[in-house]
Amino acid sequence: MTKRAQSTIGDIAPKLAQLTDDVLFGDVWERPELSKRDRSLITCAALVATGRTEQMSFHFPRAIENGVTREELVEMITHLAFYVGWPSAMSALTRARELFGAKT
């Protein structure tokens, strides 16, 4: 079975794809010390804090799959506005609206 990163970036960066599939998602995300829901919320917060809006396209929907609600994502963005900056929060909210529609 082809793994996700292998199918999306394996042609240009096979080692990065292998590390992504096997280490990041195969090992780190599977560690029992944090739930996938918590890992998703932490990851989304890190993306907001660092302004990585392209990665939000993957991680925001994944967070929903892992049990984070849309309302919680919006609240996390609102909370972070005061810690990481208004522009980062507004960019993240724009991405959330694009991904989830105007009901965010």
C-alpha positions as CSV (number, residue, x, y, z in Angstrom):
1,M,0.0,0.0,0.0
2,T,1.4,3.4,-1.0
3,K,1.7,5.8,1.9
4,R,0.4,9.4,1.7
5,A,3.7,11.3,1.6
6,Q,5.2,8.7,-0.8
7,S,2.3,9.4,-3.2
8,T,2.5,13.2,-2.9
9,I,6.2,14.0,-2.7
10,G,8.0,10.7,-3.2
11,D,8.9,11.5,-6.8
12,I,10.9,14.6,-5.8
13,A,12.0,13.8,-2.3
14,P,11.8,10.1,-1.6
15,K,13.7,10.2,1.7
16,L,11.6,13.0,3.1
17,A,8.5,11.0,2.1
18,Q,9.8,8.0,3.8
19,L,10.6,9.9,7.0
20,T,7.2,11.6,6.9
21,D,5.4,8.3,6.5
22,D,7.5,6.1,8.8
23,V,8.8,8.4,11.5
24,L,6.4,11.3,11.8
25,F,3.1,9.6,11.1
26,G,4.2,6.0,11.7
27,D,6.0,6.6,15.0
28,V,5.6,10.1,16.5
29,W,1.8,10.4,15.9
30,E,1.3,6.9,17.2
31,R,2.9,7.4,20.6
32,P,0.4,6.8,23.4
33,E,1.5,9.7,25.7
34,L,-0.7,12.1,23.8
35,S,-4.0,11.5,22.0
36,K,-4.2,12.2,18.3
37,R,-6.7,14.9,19.2
38,D,-4.2,16.6,21.4
39,R,-1.4,16.2,18.9
40,S,-3.7,17.7,16.2
41,L,-4.5,20.7,18.4
42,I,-0.8,21.2,19.2
43,T,0.2,20.9,15.6
44,C,-2.5,23.4,14.4
45,A,-1.4,25.8,17.1
46,A,2.2,25.5,16.0
47,L,1.2,26.2,12.4
48,V,-0.8,29.3,13.4
49,A,2.2,30.5,15.5
50,T,4.6,30.1,12.7
51,G,2.3,31.3,9.9
52,R,2.5,28.0,8.0
53,T,-0.9,28.4,6.2
54,E,-0.1,25.9,3.4
55,Q,0.2,23.1,6.0
56,M,-3.1,24.1,7.5
57,S,-4.9,22.7,4.5
58,F,-3.8,19.2,5.6
59,H,-3.8,19.6,9.4
60,F,-7.0,21.5,10.0
61,P,-9.2,18.8,8.4
62,R,-7.1,16.1,10.1
63,A,-7.7,17.8,13.4
64,I,-11.5,17.6,12.8
65,E,-11.0,13.9,11.9
66,N,-9.2,13.5,15.2
67,G,-12.0,15.0,17.3
68,V,-11.2,18.7,17.4
69,T,-14.2,20.8,16.6
70,R,-14.3,23.7,14.2
71,E,-15.3,25.9,17.2
72,E,-12.2,24.7,19.1
73,L,-10.0,25.5,16.1
74,V,-11.4,29.0,15.9
75,E,-11.1,29.5,19.6
76,M,-7.4,28.3,19.5
77,I,-6.8,30.8,16.7
78,T,-8.5,33.6,18.7
79,H,-6.5,32.7,21.8
80,L,-3.2,32.7,19.9
81,A,-3.8,36.1,18.3
82,F,-2.7,37.6,21.6
83,Y,0.4,35.5,21.9
84,V,1.7,35.1,18.3
85,G,0.3,38.1,16.6
86,W,-2.8,39.4,15.0
87,P,-1.6,38.8,11.4
88,S,-0.9,35.2,12.1
89,A,-4.3,34.7,13.6
90,M,-6.1,36.5,10.8
91,S,-4.2,34.4,8.1
92,A,-5.1,31.2,10.0
93,L,-8.7,32.3,10.2
94,T,-8.8,33.0,6.5
95,R,-7.5,29.5,5.8
96,A,-10.0,28.0,8.2
97,R,-12.8,29.8,6.4
98,E,-11.5,28.6,3.0
99,L,-11.4,25.0,4.3
100,F,-14.6,24.9,6.3
101,G,-16.8,27.6,4.7
102,A,-18.2,30.8,6.1
103,K,-19.7,29.1,9.2
104,T,-16.3,29.3,11.1
